[in-house]
Amino acid sequence: MKNFKKQIAFLLTLILAAAVLSACGTTKPTVSKEENGEKGEKVEEKGKEESNAKSNPVTLTTVSMFGGTDPNAANYQAINEQFMKDYDYITIEDDSQSSDQDWKAKIAADFAVGNEPDVIQYFTDANASDVLAANKLVSIEEIKKSYPNYAGDTLDSALIAAANPDGVERAVPTTGYWEGLFCNKDLFDQYGLELPTDWDKMETAIKTFKENGIIPIAVSLNNVPHYWIEFLMLSAAGPEDYAIVPKTAPEDWCKGLAMFKTLRDMGAFPVDTDTIDNDFAGELFKNKQAAMQLDGSWYAGGVPDQENTVVTAFPVIPGGKAPAGSMVGGISSGFYITKKAWDDPDKRDAAAKFVMAHTNKDAVTTYWGGNGQAAAKVDPLDDMTPLGISGLNYSSAATCISAPTDSRLSQEAYNILVAGIVDVSTGARTPEDLLNEVLQVNAK
């Protein structure tokens, strides 16, 4: 009996050893997406879950202006929701609101007392002065040292335009607006004219249209001449000197405004440019009674002929210092990372990923939606009109983006400038005299 038990024990041992050896010799088959799409996706998801499980849980506090009735509020929240699915170890605590004065005061107070969020989408211009004074925002240059792809899809010109007043780039923008020269290309084609990509072509177009009863340029000099003020002074002075606010009239600014008289003497404007309003001038262009009009990106959607209307860069005036492709436009907000988040290793990574999720090409395309200026390298939307595509190509090719004149002058000073353009165009007043009055009032 004893020997029988030993034989049974020995037999069980052999069976167990064989089972172990069999298990060790079995290789689990590899499942790829190519072999089985569904199983491949599960493998990828499992890998992402395992990767996320290795990361420490992070709660990221975020603030944006995509709140209230903002048309991009839903887009912002949708990106946040997808972000938390992609990185399930990150929880977003968001407090986005409409950017009214009360909200701006609250944000400034939060930064002052150390209650700033980890990431904030906020103004980049003088409206951010209180927040910038707290010195709690990280520069893009510093972030790129750790995350080289940060702001990787963003246009260089957009980053420069979104720089803070001290010249430091801290915010990654999503969208802005542009101003450009709208042209009825079918009228140019009808008279065998090239688009006014340089000043010689502009003068040729003005002369030809004038001779054939077409108003060369639709503009109301008494109501809304400011697009021309901006582009003429920018073209003459170049981006740097255009952006300053001097104490006395600069020679280049005067040279730019003097072009109003030159253009008027050439017959470039409607004969009643001193009395019509801007809406009437716009109708002249839309009805093909005028060949060109300077306006903003918001004007494009109201142009009836989306097929034969294009946007071009403003040609540099004779002796002008601006590079070809200079554009007047605005990018006044962007995403910042605060030092509070940057100094926390876990939050640093989460914050960088968050901003990249909102400023990559796909996200910017969503925010942009075909309207205004996309700050990233986006592709045309499937339903965009030829005019929409023209506006996108124009703004994307801008060599520099300069803010409009009224962003630097007091309202009173700016009103004096606008009101004096008719007299400058007729020669009743010199550009120097007008600009000196404007700058004196601005200095008060």
Sequence and secondary structure as in RCSB ss.txt:
>XXXX:A:sequence
MKNFKKQIAFLLTLILAAAVLSACGTTKPTVSKEENGEKGEKVEEKGKEESNAKSNPVTLTTVSMFGGTDPNAAN
YQAINEQFMKDYDYITIEDDSQSSDQDWKAKIAADFAVGNEPDVIQYFTDANASDVLAANKLVSIEEIKKSYPNY
AGDTLDSALIAAANPDGVERAVPTTGYWEGLFCNKDLFDQYGLELPTDWDKMETAIKTFKENGIIPIAVSLNNVP
HYWIEFLMLSAAGPEDYAIVPKTAPEDWCKGLAMFKTLRDMGAFPVDTDTIDNDFAGELFKNKQAAMQLDGSWYA
GGVPDQENTVVTAFPVIPGGKAPAGSMVGGISSGFYITKKAWDDPDKRDAAAKFVMAHTNKDAVTTYWGGNGQAA
AKVDPLDDMTPLGISGLNYSSAATCISAPTDSRLSQEAYNILVAGIVDVSTGARTPEDLLNEVLQVNAK
>XXXX:A:secstr
 HHHHHHHHHHHHHHHHHHHHHHHT       TTT HHHHHHHHHHHHHHHHHHS  EEEEEE S  TT TTHHH
HHHHHHHHHHHSTTEEEEE      HHHHHHHHHHHHTT   SEEEEE SGGGHHHHHTT B  HHHHHHH TTT
TTTB HHHHHHT  TTS    B  EEEEEEEEEEHHHHHHTT    SSHHHHHHHHHHHHHTT EEE   TTT  
HHHHHHHHHHHHHHHHHH   SS  HHHHHHHHHHHHHHHTT S TTTTT  HHHHHHHHHTTSEEEEEEEGGGG
GG S SSSEEEE     TT  S TTEEEEE  EEEEEBHHHHTSHHHHHHHHHHHHHHHSHHHHHHHHTTSSEES
B     TT  HHHHHHHHHHHT SEEE  GGGTS HHHHHHHHHTHHHHHHTSS HHHHHHHHHHHHT 
